[in-house]
């Protein structure tokens, strides 16, 4: 993310791409490279976008997808140990896994 970018627009587009269908799409971005000068401002805009899309508690949002199965839920929550969580991170196995059959 270049320092001349419109950080609000970029953050909203990245949030939509990343968290649409709980990030379970082949086109979901996995990395965002951000100039250090705008890192904190970008993270703030990204947090605002997530809250705007899914509310203060995404677990309760009907617009936020669920994880396809228990194996993937366990794999994803295991990743929390490998980094720092900037926003969110709460998870509930009972409500985070899709109730629909995965084909």
C-alpha positions in Angstrom: 0.0 0.0 0.0 1.7 3.2 -1.2 1.5 6.2 1.0 -0.4 8.1 -1.7 -3.2 5.6 -1.8 -6.7 6.4 -0.6 -6.4 4.2 2.5 -10.2 4.2 3.3 -11.1 2.9 -0.1 -8.2 0.4 -0.2 -9.1 -0.9 3.3 -12.8 -1.4 2.4 -11.9 -3.2 -0.8 -9.4 -5.4 0.9 -11.8 -6.2 3.8 -14.5 -7.1 1.3 -12.2 -9.4 -0.6 -10.6 -11.0 2.4 -13.6 -11.6 4.6 -16.3 -12.3 2.0 -17.4 -15.9 2.7 -15.2 -15.9 5.8 -12.1 -15.7 3.5 -12.9 -19.0 1.9 -12.6 -17.9 -1.7 -9.7 -18.6 -4.0 -9.3 -14.8 -4.7 -9.2 -13.7 -1.0 -6.0 -11.7 -0.4 -3.6 -13.3 2.0 -1.0 -10.5 2.3 -1.1 -6.7 2.1 2.2 -4.9 1.9 2.0 -1.5 3.4 4.5 1.4 3.6 5.5 1.8 7.2 4.6 5.5 7.1 0.9 4.6 6.6 0.7 1.3 8.4 -1.1 2.5 11.5 -3.6 4.6 9.6 -4.3 1.7 7.2 -4.9 -0.7 10.1 -7.3 1.8 11.6 -9.2 2.1 8.3 -9.2 -1.7 7.9 -10.7 -2.1 11.4 -13.4 0.5 10.6 -14.3 -1.4 7.4 -14.7 -4.7 9.2 -16.9 -3.1 11.8 -18.9 -1.4 9.1 -19.4 -4.6 7.2 -20.0 -7.1 10.1 -20.7 -5.0 13.2 -18.8 -4.9 16.5 -19.4 -8.7 17.0 -19.0 -10.5 13.7 -19.9 -13.8 15.3 -23.5 -12.4 15.6 -23.6 -11.0 12.1 -25.8 -12.8 9.6 -23.6 -11.3 6.9 -20.4 -13.0 8.0 -20.0 -16.5 6.6 -19.2 -19.6 8.6 -16.2 -21.9 8.3 -16.9 -24.9 6.0 -16.1 -27.6 8.5 -14.5 -28.4 11.9 -11.1 -29.4 10.4 -10.7 -26.0 8.8 -12.0 -24.2 11.9 -9.3 -26.0 14.0 -6.6 -25.2 11.4 -7.5 -21.5 11.3 -7.7 -21.0 15.0 -4.3 -22.8 15.3 -2.9 -19.9 13.3 -3.6 -17.4 16.1 -0.5 -18.7 17.9 1.8 -17.7 15.0 1.2 -13.9 15.0 -0.3 -10.9 16.7 -4.0 -10.2 16.6 -4.8 -6.6 15.8 -8.6 -6.8 16.0 -11.0 -9.5 16.9 -9.8 -13.0 17.3 -12.7 -14.3 19.3 -14.0 -17.6 18.2 -16.7 -20.1 19.2 -16.5 -23.5 17.6 -20.2 -24.2 18.2 -21.4 -21.1 16.1 -18.5 -20.7 13.7 -18.9 -23.9 11.6 -21.3 -24.0 8.8 -24.4 -26.1 9.5 -24.8 -26.8 5.8 -23.3 -30.0 4.3 -20.0 -29.4 2.4 -20.0 -31.0 -0.9 
